[in-house]
Amino acid sequence: MPGEIETRAFVEVRAAGRKLEGYAATFGSEARLGNYVETIAPGAFRSSLAGDVIAMLDHDPGKVLGRTRSGTLRLAEDGKGLAFSLDLPDTQAGRDVLALAERGDLGGMSFGFTVPKDGESWQGERRTLRAIALKEISVVQAWPAYPDTEIAVRAKRDASDAERRRRALILAGATKWA
């Protein structure tokens, strides 16, 4: 159905204080989605970076964590993918995300999008996303579709808590649904 929002997930995030940082999507990573394989081409998010994008927990619009319009979510493309920096709110959802990230229990990152006309190409059962109209990114608590993202938490603590800072979590190779 044209214009229907699609979602994809990744596993790359770091936390620094009350901030999550990492990649909501990585270029060239393969996601097996039913009967096809999908990759994201470099530059696919370029046109979305000027718009208002929301950060949520598990794609739930009732659990907003930040947005680009307010400056609490910052997005940028680099050679690796769609980098993000998110200031977590002092809400129940924000505190839950921080606690789960510090424990290493988060599944990764995801994003919701539509594909503009001519934004994708197909070669057999391989889909390449060349342009993405990004609507939201989400912290996911379970399993991401794309396995190559990272979530990490770095808490700003005093020197007596240096060990905790070193335990910045990296969630790589998260379990994928077969």
MDAnalysis code that builds the backbone (N, CA, C; Angstrom):
import MDAnalysis as mda
import numpy as np

u = mda.Universe.empty(534, n_residues=178, atom_resindex=np.repeat(np.arange(178), 3), trajectory=True)
u.add_TopologyAttr("name", ["N", "CA", "C"] * 178)
u.add_TopologyAttr("resid", np.arange(1, 179))
u.add_TopologyAttr("resname", ["MET", "PRO", "GLY", "GLU", "ILE", "GLU", "THR", "ARG", "ALA", "PHE", "VAL", "GLU", "VAL", "ARG", "ALA", "ALA", "GLY", "ARG", "LYS", "LEU", "GLU", "GLY", "TYR", "ALA", "ALA", "THR", "PHE", "GLY", "SER", "GLU", "ALA", "ARG", "LEU", "GLY", "ASN", "TYR", "VAL", "GLU", "THR", "ILE", "ALA", "PRO", "GLY", "ALA", "PHE", "ARG", "SER", "SER", "LEU", "ALA", "GLY", "ASP", "VAL", "ILE", "ALA", "MET", "LEU", "ASP", "HIS", "ASP", "PRO", "GLY", "LYS", "VAL", "LEU", "GLY", "ARG", "THR", "ARG", "SER", "GLY", "THR", "LEU", "ARG", "LEU", "ALA", "GLU", "ASP", "GLY", "LYS", "GLY", "LEU", "ALA", "PHE", "SER", "LEU", "ASP", "LEU", "PRO", "ASP", "THR", "GLN", "ALA", "GLY", "ARG", "ASP", "VAL", "LEU", "ALA", "LEU", "ALA", "GLU", "ARG", "GLY", "ASP", "LEU", "GLY", "GLY", "MET", "SER", "PHE", "GLY", "PHE", "THR", "VAL", "PRO", "LYS", "ASP", "GLY", "GLU", "SER", "TRP", "GLN", "GLY", "GLU", "ARG", "ARG", "THR", "LEU", "ARG", "ALA", "ILE", "ALA", "LEU", "LYS", "GLU", "ILE", "SER", "VAL", "VAL", "GLN", "ALA", "TRP", "PRO", "ALA", "TYR", "PRO", "ASP", "THR", "GLU", "ILE", "ALA", "VAL", "ARG", "ALA", "LYS", "ARG", "ASP", "ALA", "SER", "ASP", "ALA", "GLU", "ARG", "ARG", "ARG", "ARG", "ALA", "LEU", "ILE", "LEU", "ALA", "GLY", "ALA", "THR", "LYS", "TRP", "ALA"])
u.atoms.positions = np.array([
    [0.848, -1.175, 0.000],
    [0.000, 0.000, 0.000],
    [0.894, 1.239, 0.000],
    [0.798, 2.129, -0.989],
    [1.640, 3.315, -1.081],
    [1.467, 4.224, 0.133],
    [2.583, 4.788, 0.603],
    [2.544, 5.720, 1.716],
    [2.466, 5.075, 3.089],
    [2.349, 3.746, 3.153],
    [2.283, 3.066, 4.436],
    [3.641, 3.136, 5.122],
    [3.655, 3.449, 6.413],
    [4.914, 3.562, 7.144],
    [5.494, 2.181, 7.407],
    [6.775, 2.012, 7.087],
    [7.508, 0.784, 7.339],
    [8.442, 1.026, 8.518],
    [8.848, -0.043, 9.191],
    [9.802, 0.084, 10.285],
    [10.943, -0.900, 10.082],
    [12.134, -0.527, 10.529],
    [13.317, -1.379, 10.521],
    [14.075, -1.124, 11.813],
    [14.860, -2.111, 12.253],
    [15.556, -1.983, 13.528],
    [17.043, -2.313, 13.401],
    [17.833, -1.727, 14.297],
    [19.281, -1.902, 14.360],
    [19.729, -2.007, 15.816],
    [21.000, -2.341, 16.043],
    [21.483, -2.569, 17.397],
    [22.659, -1.679, 17.806],
    [22.723, -0.430, 17.453],
    [23.900, 0.358, 17.827],
    [23.515, 1.615, 18.597],
    [23.814, 1.626, 19.908],
    [23.467, 2.752, 20.773],
    [24.437, 2.825, 21.946],
    [24.765, 4.040, 22.397],
    [25.572, 4.294, 23.591],
    [24.839, 5.317, 24.437],
    [24.974, 5.239, 25.746],
    [24.371, 6.263, 26.603],
    [25.489, 7.044, 27.270],
    [25.295, 8.343, 27.382],
    [26.258, 9.229, 28.041],
    [25.443, 10.143, 28.942],
    [25.499, 9.918, 30.241],
    [24.640, 10.667, 31.144],
    [23.207, 10.271, 30.884],
    [22.350, 11.229, 30.606],
    [20.956, 10.942, 30.245],
    [20.800, 11.026, 28.732],
    [21.845, 10.647, 28.020],
    [21.854, 10.764, 26.561],
    [22.150, 9.396, 25.949],
    [21.395, 9.039, 24.917],
    [21.697, 7.863, 24.111],
    [22.314, 8.347, 22.813],
    [23.294, 7.629, 22.343],
    [23.956, 7.954, 21.091],
    [24.225, 6.676, 20.329],
    [24.310, 6.774, 19.041],
    [24.640, 5.606, 18.240],
    [24.122, 5.735, 16.833],
    [23.694, 4.611, 16.274],
    [23.199, 4.563, 14.903],
    [21.806, 3.957, 14.878],
    [20.876, 4.685, 14.283],
    [19.519, 4.177, 14.098],
    [19.446, 3.309, 12.855],
    [20.412, 3.457, 11.952],
    [20.488, 2.648, 10.735],
    [21.921, 2.667, 10.243],
    [22.328, 1.573, 9.619],
    [23.667, 1.511, 9.043],
    [23.562, 1.164, 7.560],
    [24.439, 1.757, 6.785],
    [24.435, 1.542, 5.341],
    [25.041, 0.183, 5.004],
    [24.467, -0.464, 4.002],
    [25.018, -1.719, 3.489],
    [24.677, -2.952, 4.304],
    [24.096, -2.814, 5.494],
    [23.711, -3.977, 6.292],
    [22.497, -4.644, 5.661],
    [22.474, -5.948, 5.699],
    [21.346, -6.674, 5.133],
    [20.333, -7.032, 6.200],
    [19.067, -6.855, 5.867],
    [17.973, -7.314, 6.720],
    [17.156, -8.296, 5.899],
    [16.934, -9.467, 6.448],
    [16.094, -10.465, 5.786],
    [14.677, -10.254, 6.277],
    [13.817, -9.811, 5.365],
    [12.441, -9.439, 5.702],
    [11.482, -10.314, 4.907],
    [11.137, -11.431, 5.483],
    [10.250, -12.351, 4.772],
    [10.956, -12.952, 3.573],
    [10.440, -12.691, 2.387],
    [11.005, -13.307, 1.186],
    [11.959, -12.397, 0.418],
    [12.439, -11.314, 1.052],
    [13.423, -10.469, 0.380],
    [14.476, -9.962, 1.354],
    [15.571, -9.479, 0.779],
    [16.687, -8.921, 1.542],
    [16.752, -7.437, 1.223],
    [16.933, -6.624, 2.258],
    [16.935, -5.174, 2.077],
    [18.229, -4.569, 2.600],
    [18.725, -3.556, 1.870],
    [19.868, -2.767, 2.326],
    [19.535, -1.291, 2.138],
    [20.294, -0.468, 2.858],
    [20.119, 0.986, 2.775],
    [21.363, 1.570, 2.131],
    [21.168, 2.365, 1.103],
    [22.284, 2.991, 0.391],
    [22.740, 4.258, 1.118],
    [24.038, 4.569, 1.072],
    [24.509, 5.836, 1.641],
    [23.744, 7.010, 1.040],
    [23.386, 7.966, 1.858],
    [22.666, 9.147, 1.414],
    [21.154, 9.002, 1.450],
    [20.650, 7.830, 1.814],
    [19.205, 7.575, 1.775],
    [18.410, 8.490, 2.710],
    [19.025, 8.947, 3.793],
    [18.306, 9.775, 4.771],
    [18.492, 11.274, 4.539],
    [19.336, 11.646, 3.598],
    [19.741, 13.039, 3.397],
    [18.559, 14.009, 3.361],
    [17.528, 13.700, 2.606],
    [16.406, 14.638, 2.471],
    [15.546, 14.716, 3.734],
    [15.656, 13.760, 4.632],
    [14.854, 13.753, 5.860],
    [15.475, 14.543, 6.999],
    [16.739, 14.870, 6.889],
    [17.442, 15.482, 8.014],
    [16.949, 16.882, 8.345],
    [16.334, 17.572, 7.404],
    [15.838, 18.923, 7.655],
    [14.440, 18.924, 8.270],
    [13.742, 17.781, 8.244],
    [12.376, 17.713, 8.760],
    [12.334, 17.435, 10.254],
    [11.116, 17.379, 10.790],
    [10.920, 17.066, 12.201],
    [10.764, 15.560, 12.359],
    [11.696, 14.941, 13.060],
    [11.686, 13.500, 13.296],
    [11.521, 13.286, 14.798],
    [10.715, 12.312, 15.169],
    [10.423, 12.019, 16.572],
    [11.193, 10.780, 17.007],
    [11.645, 10.754, 18.260],
    [12.225, 9.555, 18.867],
    [11.189, 8.989, 19.831],
    [10.949, 7.680, 19.732],
    [9.945, 7.018, 20.562],
    [10.522, 5.738, 21.175],
    [9.768, 5.166, 22.077],
    [10.071, 3.853, 22.624],
    [9.165, 2.849, 21.932],
    [9.748, 1.879, 21.260],
    [9.017, 0.805, 20.574],
    [7.942, 1.309, 19.617],
    [8.222, 2.375, 18.898],
    [7.296, 2.937, 17.898],
    [5.966, 3.368, 18.516],
    [5.946, 3.619, 19.810],
    [4.713, 3.983, 20.510],
    [4.602, 5.509, 20.591],
    [3.651, 6.126, 19.865],
    [3.525, 7.586, 19.901],
    [3.138, 8.125, 21.274],
    [2.748, 7.250, 22.182],
    [2.469, 7.658, 23.560],
    [3.723, 7.692, 24.423],
    [4.870, 7.304, 23.839],
    [6.138, 7.273, 24.579],
    [7.209, 8.027, 23.802],
    [6.972, 9.326, 23.630],
    [7.925, 10.186, 22.922],
    [9.125, 10.436, 23.829],
    [10.322, 10.264, 23.262],
    [11.567, 10.474, 23.997],
    [12.277, 11.757, 23.585],
    [11.963, 12.288, 22.411],
    [12.597, 13.516, 21.930],
    [12.196, 13.774, 20.501],
    [12.651, 14.916, 19.979],
    [12.368, 15.231, 18.570],
    [13.367, 16.266, 18.071],
    [13.563, 16.246, 16.759],
    [14.541, 17.160, 16.177],
    [14.085, 18.612, 16.299],
    [12.787, 18.869, 16.181],
    [12.275, 20.239, 16.240],
    [12.635, 20.933, 17.562],
    [12.641, 20.180, 18.656],
    [12.962, 20.775, 19.965],
    [14.459, 20.748, 20.261],
    [15.225, 20.023, 19.450],
    [16.668, 19.917, 19.679],
    [17.056, 18.794, 20.626],
    [16.087, 18.024, 21.116],
    [16.401, 16.911, 22.017],
    [16.819, 15.654, 21.261],
    [16.621, 15.648, 19.954],
    [17.090, 14.587, 19.069],
    [17.896, 15.239, 17.964],
    [19.113, 14.739, 17.761],
    [19.970, 15.232, 16.706],
    [20.328, 14.057, 15.788],
    [20.204, 14.287, 14.482],
    [20.468, 13.255, 13.477],
    [21.500, 13.750, 12.482],
    [22.327, 12.827, 11.998],
    [23.312, 13.160, 10.971],
    [23.667, 11.892, 10.213],
    [23.942, 12.054, 8.925],
    [24.462, 10.941, 8.140],
    [25.979, 11.037, 8.110],
    [26.638, 9.897, 8.246],
    [28.079, 9.840, 8.035],
    [28.352, 8.619, 7.169],
    [29.589, 8.232, 7.055],
    [29.924, 7.106, 6.199],
    [29.376, 5.777, 6.669],
    [29.008, 5.688, 7.935],
    [28.507, 4.432, 8.495],
    [26.992, 4.311, 8.411],
    [26.281, 5.440, 8.615],
    [24.826, 5.355, 8.592],
    [24.169, 6.589, 9.174],
    [22.990, 6.391, 9.765],
    [22.222, 7.465, 10.374],
    [22.571, 7.539, 11.854],
    [23.433, 8.498, 12.200],
    [23.852, 8.681, 13.593],
    [22.814, 9.520, 14.318],
    [22.657, 9.238, 15.619],
    [21.722, 10.019, 16.412],
    [22.304, 10.297, 17.789],
    [21.796, 11.357, 18.399],
    [22.082, 11.697, 19.789],
    [20.753, 12.142, 20.383],
    [20.339, 11.498, 21.466],
    [19.018, 11.712, 22.052],
    [19.152, 12.047, 23.528],
    [18.637, 13.221, 23.926],
    [18.585, 13.596, 25.336],
    [17.355, 12.937, 25.937],
    [17.550, 11.989, 26.850],
    [16.421, 11.267, 27.433],
    [15.665, 12.148, 28.414],
    [14.326, 12.127, 28.346],
    [13.528, 12.938, 29.262],
    [13.431, 12.281, 30.643],
    [13.113, 13.078, 31.630],
    [12.882, 12.548, 32.979],
    [11.400, 12.154, 33.080],
    [11.029, 11.181, 32.251],
    [9.683, 10.607, 32.245],
    [9.840, 9.132, 32.549],
    [8.750, 8.435, 32.771],
    [8.850, 7.000, 33.044],
    [9.514, 6.278, 31.875],
    [9.119, 6.610, 30.649],
    [9.723, 5.960, 29.479],
    [11.216, 6.264, 29.405],
    [11.609, 7.511, 29.637],
    [13.016, 7.884, 29.606],
    [13.827, 7.174, 30.678],
    [13.282, 7.108, 31.893],
    [13.981, 6.403, 32.978],
    [14.082, 4.911, 32.689],
    [13.024, 4.328, 32.118],
    [13.057, 2.902, 31.768],
    [14.131, 2.615, 30.725],
    [14.202, 3.453, 29.696],
    [15.209, 3.263, 28.652],
    [16.610, 3.348, 29.244],
    [16.840, 4.339, 30.075],
    [18.166, 4.495, 30.682],
    [18.525, 3.287, 31.544],
    [17.582, 2.830, 32.370],
    [17.848, 1.663, 33.229],
    [18.135, 0.418, 32.398],
    [17.360, 0.193, 31.350],
    [17.579, -0.978, 30.501],
    [18.899, -0.879, 29.741],
    [19.238, 0.322, 29.282],
    [20.504, 0.511, 28.573],
    [21.692, 0.254, 29.501],
    [21.623, 0.768, 30.717],
    [22.717, 0.560, 31.672],
    [22.906, -0.918, 31.999],
    [21.832, -1.675, 32.006],
    [21.911, -3.115, 32.295],
    [22.287, -3.934, 31.067],
    [22.225, -3.345, 29.893],
    [22.521, -4.078, 28.668],
    [21.329, -4.856, 28.140],
    [20.117, -4.443, 28.504],
    [18.922, -5.199, 28.148],
    [18.175, -4.690, 26.923],
    [18.604, -3.603, 26.321],
    [17.893, -3.092, 25.146],
    [18.217, -3.913, 23.907],
    [17.255, -3.995, 23.007],
    [17.448, -4.762, 21.782],
    [18.130, -3.991, 20.686],
    [17.980, -2.675, 20.656],
    [18.612, -1.886, 19.616],
    [17.796, -0.682, 19.227],
    [17.938, -0.268, 17.987],
    [17.258, 0.902, 17.442],
    [16.444, 0.477, 16.238],
    [15.440, 1.270, 15.942],
    [14.575, 1.023, 14.806],
    [14.190, 2.367, 14.212],
    [13.599, 2.353, 13.039],
    [13.120, 3.602, 12.457],
    [11.878, 3.337, 11.634],
    [11.002, 4.330, 11.585],
    [9.780, 4.262, 10.788],
    [9.912, 5.210, 9.608],
    [9.469, 4.780, 8.440],
    [9.709, 5.562, 7.232],
    [8.694, 5.235, 6.153],
    [8.655, 6.078, 5.155],
    [7.979, 5.768, 3.900],
    [9.032, 5.898, 2.808],
    [8.735, 5.325, 1.668],
    [9.660, 5.382, 0.538],
    [9.045, 6.282, -0.521],
    [9.718, 7.391, -0.840],
    [9.192, 8.266, -1.890],
    [9.278, 7.595, -3.259],
    [8.546, 8.131, -4.207],
    [8.582, 7.621, -5.571],
    [10.030, 7.563, -6.050],
    [10.402, 6.459, -6.623],
    [11.756, 6.210, -7.135],
    [12.809, 6.157, -6.025],
    [12.402, 5.935, -4.792],
    [13.349, 5.864, -3.676],
    [13.902, 4.480, -3.420],
    [13.446, 3.496, -4.185],
    [13.915, 2.128, -4.006],
    [14.221, 1.505, -5.355],
    [15.072, 0.500, -5.320],
    [15.335, -0.280, -6.528],
    [15.298, -1.754, -6.136],
    [14.864, -2.572, -7.082],
    [14.758, -4.013, -6.863],
    [15.622, -4.745, -7.870],
    [16.292, -5.765, -7.385],
    [17.042, -6.660, -8.248],
    [16.700, -8.071, -7.767],
    [15.740, -8.690, -8.425],
    [15.240, -9.984, -7.956],
    [14.558, -9.797, -6.608],
    [15.035, -10.504, -5.608],
    [14.479, -10.406, -4.262],
    [15.336, -9.533, -3.350],
    [16.082, -8.620, -3.935],
    [16.922, -7.686, -3.174],
    [16.382, -6.273, -3.365],
    [16.094, -5.613, -2.265],
    [15.577, -4.238, -2.286],
    [16.655, -3.319, -1.734],
    [16.940, -2.245, -2.458],
    [17.869, -1.230, -1.975],
    [17.089, 0.058, -1.779],
    [17.149, 0.595, -0.568],
    [16.501, 1.869, -0.259],
    [17.492, 2.980, -0.570],
    [17.166, 3.814, -1.575],
    [18.049, 4.902, -1.989],
    [17.598, 6.248, -1.444],
    [16.307, 6.362, -1.091],
    [15.756, 7.575, -0.486],
    [14.695, 7.138, 0.524],
    [14.763, 7.718, 1.695],
    [13.849, 7.362, 2.779],
    [13.248, 8.635, 3.348],
    [11.924, 8.651, 3.485],
    [11.245, 9.759, 4.167],
    [11.099, 9.320, 5.622],
    [12.058, 9.721, 6.449],
    [12.128, 9.293, 7.845],
    [11.041, 9.976, 8.666],
    [10.281, 9.199, 9.412],
    [9.220, 9.726, 10.278],
    [9.629, 9.696, 11.735],
    [10.275, 8.601, 12.142],
    [10.656, 8.447, 13.549],
    [11.782, 7.439, 13.695],
    [12.486, 7.556, 14.822],
    [13.404, 6.507, 15.240],
    [12.883, 6.006, 16.579],
    [13.162, 4.755, 16.893],
    [12.680, 4.182, 18.145],
    [13.763, 3.363, 18.817],
    [13.804, 3.461, 20.137],
    [14.577, 2.536, 20.947],
    [13.699, 1.295, 21.054],
    [14.248, 0.122, 20.714],
    [13.458, -1.106, 20.796],
    [13.959, -1.958, 21.961],
    [13.008, -2.550, 22.642],
    [13.342, -3.352, 23.810],
    [13.590, -4.810, 23.475],
    [13.238, -5.247, 22.254],
    [13.366, -6.658, 21.899],
    [14.378, -6.833, 20.770],
    [13.978, -7.421, 19.635],
    [14.891, -7.786, 18.565],
    [14.760, -6.867, 17.373],
    [15.878, -6.343, 16.893],
    [15.838, -5.486, 15.699],
    [15.856, -6.308, 14.416],
    [15.341, -5.705, 13.336],
    [15.356, -6.360, 12.026],
    [16.768, -6.358, 11.441],
    [17.472, -5.234, 11.582],
    [18.851, -5.142, 11.109],
    [19.776, -5.418, 12.289],
    [20.753, -6.298, 12.131],
    [21.592, -6.697, 13.256],
    [22.792, -5.792, 13.530],
    [23.036, -4.766, 12.727],
    [24.306, -4.048, 12.827],
    [24.255, -2.675, 13.482],
    [23.334, -2.424, 14.396],
    [23.358, -1.158, 15.111],
    [23.907, -1.398, 16.507],
    [24.052, -0.325, 17.251],
    [24.682, -0.411, 18.572],
    [23.974, 0.524, 19.542],
    [23.791, 0.071, 20.773],
    [23.260, 0.917, 21.843],
    [24.285, 0.892, 22.958],
    [24.605, 2.035, 23.498],
    [25.529, 2.059, 24.632],
    [25.130, 3.178, 25.577],
    [25.468, 2.992, 26.831],
    [25.151, 3.976, 27.858],
    [26.442, 4.356, 28.555],
    [26.679, 5.645, 28.653],
    [27.789, 6.135, 29.453],
    [27.205, 7.117, 30.433],
    [27.270, 6.812, 31.703],
    [26.692, 7.698, 32.708],
    [27.762, 8.657, 33.205],
    [27.407, 9.942, 33.338],
    [28.319, 10.914, 33.934],
    [28.245, 10.727, 35.437],
    [29.266, 10.170, 36.013],
    [29.317, 9.885, 37.445],
    [30.611, 10.473, 37.992],
    [30.743, 10.461, 39.290],
    [31.993, 10.924, 39.883],
    [33.055, 9.839, 39.696],
    [34.311, 10.171, 40.062],
    [35.428, 9.265, 39.822],
    [35.242, 7.922, 40.513],
    [34.512, 7.855, 41.621],
    [34.316, 6.595, 42.321],
    [33.451, 5.621, 41.518],
    [32.842, 6.109, 40.494],
    [31.973, 5.260, 39.678],
    [32.573, 5.028, 38.295],
    [33.898, 5.115, 38.199],
    [34.567, 4.974, 36.906],
    [34.306, 3.617, 36.264],
    [34.203, 2.577, 37.067],
    [33.944, 1.250, 36.512],
    [32.614, 1.208, 35.765],
    [31.631, 1.862, 36.297],
    [30.321, 1.883, 35.642],
    [30.401, 2.564, 34.278],
    [31.167, 3.648, 34.201],
    [31.340, 4.334, 32.913],
    [31.995, 3.429, 31.896],
    [32.962, 2.623, 32.340],
    [33.666, 1.736, 31.408],
    [32.756, 0.638, 30.877],
    [31.688, 0.399, 31.584],
    [30.769, -0.649, 31.136],
    [29.755, -0.123, 30.136],
    [30.170, 0.844, 29.336],
    [29.289, 1.338, 28.261],
    [28.887, 0.124, 27.430],
    [27.617, -0.064, 27.328],
    [27.204, -1.303, 26.668],
    [27.202, -1.179, 25.164],
    [27.577, -2.244, 24.542],
    [27.533, -2.373, 23.096],
    [26.697, -3.620, 22.808],
    [25.609, -3.434, 22.151],
    [24.747, -4.569, 21.803],
    [24.973, -4.867, 20.332],
    [25.794, -5.852, 20.100],
    [26.058, -6.246, 18.719],
    [25.669, -7.699, 18.571],
    [25.197, -8.037, 17.439],
    [24.809, -9.429, 17.208],
    [23.586, -9.820, 18.007],
    [22.629, -8.909, 18.157],
    [21.412, -9.225, 18.903],
    [20.674, -10.370, 18.224],
    [19.954, -11.104, 19.021],
    [19.177, -12.227, 18.498],
    [18.223, -11.772, 17.424],
    [18.194, -12.483, 16.322],
    [17.265, -12.178, 15.232],
    [16.185, -13.252, 15.224],
    [14.987, -12.841, 14.878],
    [13.908, -13.819, 14.691],
    [14.220, -14.606, 13.429],
    [14.091, -15.873, 13.513],
    [14.333, -16.721, 12.335],
    [13.069, -16.840, 11.510],
])
